[in-house]
Amino acid sequence: MVHEDIVDRTGFTQKQVWKILSGESNLTISTLEALAKALEVHPRELLDFHFELPKNSPTRKERRTKS
């Protein structure tokens, strides 16, 4: 499927599709739903990717109890 197909199936502009696919635009739930329908996949398939969660620094309470 090419960008033009996504444009036709979603009603988004070419620029909107390019920004979404290039990561320059944040998705809304309704945008995610429209893309999933256009691609004929469940939205969870578009969100199924691996990424590392950074470890947060200790909370204030945790820092106080260590002192």
Summary of the structure (lengths in Angstrom):
residues: 67
radius of gyration: 18.9
end to end distance: 58.4
largest distance: 61.1
contacts: 123
relative contact order: 0.12
helix: 57%
strand: 0%
